[in-house]
Amino acid sequence: MKNDLKNRARQVLANLPVTINTSFGDPFQRDQWPDTLQKVTYLTEQGYQGEIEVSTKSILKDEQIDVLSSVNSNIWIMCGVTGLGESKVPLQARFDNYLRVCEKFPKTVLNLRPLIPGMNDSMEVLTPIIEMAAQGNRYLKHGGYLDPNEVAGKKYNYDGLKADIKALCAKMGINDAPRCSSMVAIVTGKVDSTFENSDPSNLDVLEALGFDFDLVDGYVKLEGFKKSGVVTKGDVSFAKLIALSSHVLDNWTDPHQYMQMKGPDGQMTVCTSSWFHWTREIRCTVNCWYCHVRPGTEIYFESGDSGCSPLDMYDFVFESEEYSAAS
């Protein structure tokens, strides 16, 4: 393989957006926190260039905030709030937590999701939450409810309410977005592959990673992974991140978010529309009834470790004899 292709492949993988320990089990809960810190530290020490994210509904301890910010204060922290009073945590306690996190992490986002019909999808509930976002870093993400038992289902469409949310955010100087990838693009100027309409790039990298595809009217049409003839939803999401474009057909035949590509230790790999996952799935102590990733549902990710550092994936794919022999 030519060095130019390997160098570009490394650059592409070194810039993938990565989410840490957010599949199942809150990244800051007691039995997950050491692993979260270890993963962020490892990526930082590697000189990882991509965006790193953790999503949480925990009330962070001052010690956690201080230690993590000393390792990497440039990571994204999505502070979940719904106004539903989960885990009997008062709304003010969630606000105070959000403001403390904002002080140390410039990319803290108030994550207003899910919006559930008849429960928190009104401006009466949402206005005080949006007003609180204005007191922090002025980043607000929102999203609709996804039925955990509908693996191929659609999120709740709240377009009418979305207009009201955006109007109030604009009035208060808040950047708001319905997707993580959109928020990342707003803040960093990086490509939002979920909506980017440019022609797909890095197709030779995608091919070198083992993905079979064809081009149809300027769109990538995945045909499988290493001649499998199967396409998962995770494969499609990953291809969009590699290609830096939304011009990848959603022709998945398997609706799960996992990918067919395995990690260096044979572990499951998972990719959603905004993030490549590196996670250790454990029982969640902030176990909200509406969570769309949970045991017993069709879209629950497999227990145990999944994913890895994308730089380790590069070493495995492009530097190891094991992967080449299996190709």
C-alpha positions in Angstrom: 0.0 0.0 0.0 1.3 3.4 -0.9 2.6 5.6 1.9 0.4 8.5 0.7 -2.8 6.5 1.2 -1.6 5.2 4.6 -0.8 8.7 5.7 -4.2 10.1 4.6 -6.0 7.1 6.2 -4.2 7.9 9.5 -5.3 11.5 9.2 -8.9 10.6 8.5 -9.1 8.1 11.4 -7.3 10.6 13.7 -10.1 13.1 13.1 -13.1 10.8 13.7 -15.5 12.2 16.3 -15.5 9.7 19.3 -17.9 9.3 22.1 -16.8 7.7 25.3 -18.9 5.3 27.5 -22.2 6.7 26.3 -23.9 3.5 24.9 -25.2 2.2 28.3 -24.0 3.2 31.7 -23.4 6.8 32.5 -19.7 7.8 32.0 -19.5 9.5 35.3 -21.3 7.0 37.5 -19.1 5.4 40.2 -18.2 2.2 38.5 -17.7 3.7 35.1 -15.8 6.9 35.9 -12.3 5.4 36.2 -12.7 3.8 32.8 -14.0 7.1 31.3 -11.0 9.0 32.6 -8.6 6.3 31.4 -10.0 6.4 27.8 -9.9 10.2 27.6 -6.4 10.2 29.0 -5.3 7.6 26.5 -6.7 9.5 23.5 -5.1 12.8 24.8 -1.7 11.1 25.2 -2.0 9.8 21.7 -2.4 13.4 20.4 -5.8 12.5 19.1 -7.2 15.3 16.8 -10.8 14.4 16.6 -13.7 15.6 18.8 -14.2 13.6 22.0 -17.6 13.6 23.7 -19.3 12.3 26.8 -23.0 12.5 27.5 -24.2 12.4 31.0 -27.2 12.8 33.4 -25.0 12.5 36.4 -24.4 15.3 38.9 -20.6 15.5 38.6 -18.4 15.8 41.6 -16.0 18.7 41.8 -13.2 16.2 41.8 -14.3 14.7 38.6 -14.6 18.1 36.9 -11.1 19.1 38.1 -9.4 15.9 37.2 -10.9 15.5 33.8 -10.4 19.2 32.9 -6.7 18.9 33.8 -6.4 16.0 31.3 -8.4 17.5 28.5 -10.7 20.6 28.9 -11.4 20.6 25.1 -13.8 17.6 25.1 -17.5 17.9 24.6 -19.7 17.3 27.6 -23.5 16.9 26.9 -25.3 17.6 30.1 -28.7 15.9 29.8 -31.8 17.7 31.1 -35.5 17.0 30.3 -37.5 18.7 33.1 -39.0 15.3 34.0 -37.4 15.0 37.4 -35.5 11.7 36.7 -33.8 10.0 39.6 -35.6 12.5 41.8 -32.9 15.1 41.0 -34.4 18.7 41.3 -34.2 20.8 38.1 -32.1 23.4 40.0 -29.5 20.8 40.9 -29.1 19.9 37.2 -28.8 23.6 36.4 -26.1 24.1 39.1 -24.3 21.0 37.7 -24.4 22.4 34.2 -23.0 25.8 35.2 -20.1 24.1 37.2 -19.2 22.0 34.2 -19.3 25.1 31.9 -16.7 26.8 34.0 -14.1 24.2 33.1 -15.2 22.9 29.7 -15.9 25.5 27.0 -17.7 22.9 24.9 -20.3 22.0 27.4 -23.8 21.7 25.9 -27.1 21.6 27.6 -28.7 18.5 26.1 -32.4 18.9 26.0 -33.6 15.5 25.0 -35.7 13.5 24.6 -38.8 15.7 24.0 -41.7 13.4 24.7 -45.2 14.1 23.5 -47.5 15.3 26.2 -44.8 15.3 28.9 -42.1 18.0 28.2 -42.9 19.2 24.6 -44.2 22.6 25.6 -42.5 26.0 25.9 -43.9 26.2 29.5 -41.6 23.4 30.4 -38.7 24.3 28.1 -38.4 28.1 28.6 -36.7 27.9 32.0 -34.3 25.3 30.7 -33.4 27.4 27.7 -33.0 30.5 29.9 -30.5 28.4 32.0 -28.5 27.6 28.8 -28.1 31.3 28.3 -26.3 31.5 31.7 -23.7 28.9 30.6 -21.8 28.4 27.3 -24.9 29.2 25.2 -25.0 25.8 23.5 -28.3 23.9 23.4 -29.0 20.6 21.7 -32.5 19.2 21.5 -34.0 16.0 20.1 -37.2 14.0 19.9 -38.2 10.8 21.7 -37.3 7.5 20.1 -39.4 4.5 21.1 -36.9 2.0 22.5 -39.0 -0.9 21.2 -39.0 0.3 17.6 -35.6 -0.6 16.2 -36.2 1.0 12.8 -38.5 3.7 14.2 -38.3 7.5 13.8 -37.8 10.1 16.5 -40.7 12.2 17.5 -41.1 15.1 15.0 -41.5 18.3 16.9 -41.1 20.8 14.0 -43.7 23.2 15.3 -42.1 23.3 18.7 -38.6 23.4 17.1 -39.4 26.8 15.6 -40.4 28.2 19.0 -37.2 26.8 20.6 -35.0 28.3 17.8 -36.8 31.7 18.2 -36.2 31.9 21.9 -32.6 30.7 21.5 -32.0 33.4 18.9 -33.4 36.0 21.2 -31.1 34.9 24.0 -28.0 34.5 21.9 -27.9 30.7 22.2 -26.5 28.4 19.5 -29.0 25.5 19.1 -29.0 22.4 17.0 -31.1 19.2 16.7 -28.0 16.9 16.3 -24.6 16.6 18.0 -22.9 16.8 14.6 -24.6 20.1 13.8 -23.4 21.6 17.1 -19.9 20.4 16.5 -20.0 22.1 13.1 -21.4 25.3 14.5 -18.6 25.6 17.1 -15.6 24.2 15.3 -16.4 24.7 11.6 -15.7 21.1 10.9 -17.8 19.2 8.3 -21.2 17.9 9.4 -21.3 14.7 7.5 -25.0 14.2 8.5 -26.0 17.1 6.2 -23.0 17.9 4.1 -24.0 18.0 0.4 -20.5 18.0 -1.2 -19.2 15.0 -3.1 -17.9 12.2 -0.9 -14.1 12.1 -0.4 -11.6 9.6 1.0 -13.2 6.8 -1.0 -9.8 5.1 -1.4 -9.5 5.1 2.4 -13.0 3.6 2.7 -12.0 0.9 0.3 -8.7 0.2 2.1 -10.7 -0.2 5.3 -12.5 -3.1 3.7 -15.8 -1.6 2.6 -17.3 -2.7 -0.7 -19.2 0.0 -2.6 -20.2 1.5 -5.9 -21.0 5.0 -7.0 -24.5 5.8 -8.1 -25.2 9.3 -9.4 -22.5 10.7 -7.1 -23.7 8.8 -4.0 -21.8 6.0 -2.3 -23.8 2.8 -2.3 -22.3 0.3 0.2 -22.5 -3.3 -0.9 -21.0 -4.9 2.2 -17.8 -5.4 4.1 -15.2 -7.7 2.8 -17.7 -9.3 0.4 -20.3 -10.0 3.1 -23.1 -8.6 1.0 -24.6 -7.2 4.2 -24.9 -3.5 5.1 -25.6 -2.3 8.7 -26.9 1.1 9.7 -23.6 1.5 11.6 -21.7 0.8 8.4 -23.5 3.6 6.6 -22.9 6.0 9.5 -19.2 5.2 9.5 -19.0 5.6 5.8 -20.4 9.1 6.0 -17.8 10.1 8.7 -15.0 8.8 6.5 -16.4 10.4 3.3 -17.1 13.7 5.0 -20.4 13.8 3.2 -24.1 12.8 3.5 -23.9 11.4 0.0 -24.0 7.8 1.2 -27.2 5.9 0.5 -29.1 4.7 3.5 -29.4 1.2 1.9 -28.7 -0.7 5.0 -30.2 -4.2 5.2 -29.5 -4.5 9.0 -30.9 -1.6 11.2 -28.4 -2.0 14.0 -25.8 0.6 14.8 -23.0 -1.9 15.1 -20.5 -2.3 12.2 -19.2 -5.4 10.6 -15.7 -4.2 11.0 -14.1 -5.5 14.1 -11.5 -3.9 16.4 -7.9 -4.9 17.1 -9.0 -7.4 19.7 -12.0 -8.7 17.7 -14.4 -6.4 19.6 -17.6 -5.0 18.3 -17.5 -1.6 16.7 -20.4 0.8 16.8 -21.1 4.0 14.9 -24.1 6.3 15.1 -24.9 9.3 12.9 -22.6 11.6 14.9 -20.0 9.5 16.7 -17.8 6.5 16.6 -18.3 4.7 19.9 -15.6 3.5 22.3 -17.5 2.2 25.3 -17.6 -0.2 28.2 -21.3 -1.2 28.6 -22.4 -1.7 32.2 -25.6 -1.4 34.1 -26.7 2.2 34.2 -27.4 3.8 37.6 -29.3 6.7 35.9 -31.7 4.3 34.2 -34.4 6.4 32.6 -37.5 4.6 31.4 -37.4 6.3 28.0 -33.8 5.4 27.2 -33.6 4.0 23.7 -30.4 2.0 24.5 -31.2 -0.5 27.2 -31.3 -4.2 27.9 -34.3 -6.0 26.4 -34.7 -3.8 23.4 -33.7 -4.6 19.8 -31.3 -1.7 19.6 -29.4 -2.5 22.8 -25.7 -2.7 22.1 -23.9 -5.9 23.2 -22.6 -5.9 26.8 -18.8 -5.5 27.4 -16.2 -3.5 25.6 -16.9 -2.2 22.1 -14.8 0.1 19.9 -11.3 1.4 20.4 -9.2 4.5 19.7 -9.4 5.1 16.0 -5.6 5.5 16.0 -5.4 1.9 17.3 -7.8 0.9 14.5 -5.3 2.5 12.1 -2.4 0.5 13.5 -4.5 -2.7 13.3 -5.7 -2.1 9.7 -2.7 -0.5 8.1 0.3 -1.7 10.1 -0.5 -5.2 11.3 0.0 -8.4 9.2 -3.1 -9.9 10.8 -5.6 -7.6 9.1 -3.8 -7.9 5.7 -3.8 -11.7 5.9 -7.5 -11.7 6.6 -8.3 -9.3 3.7 
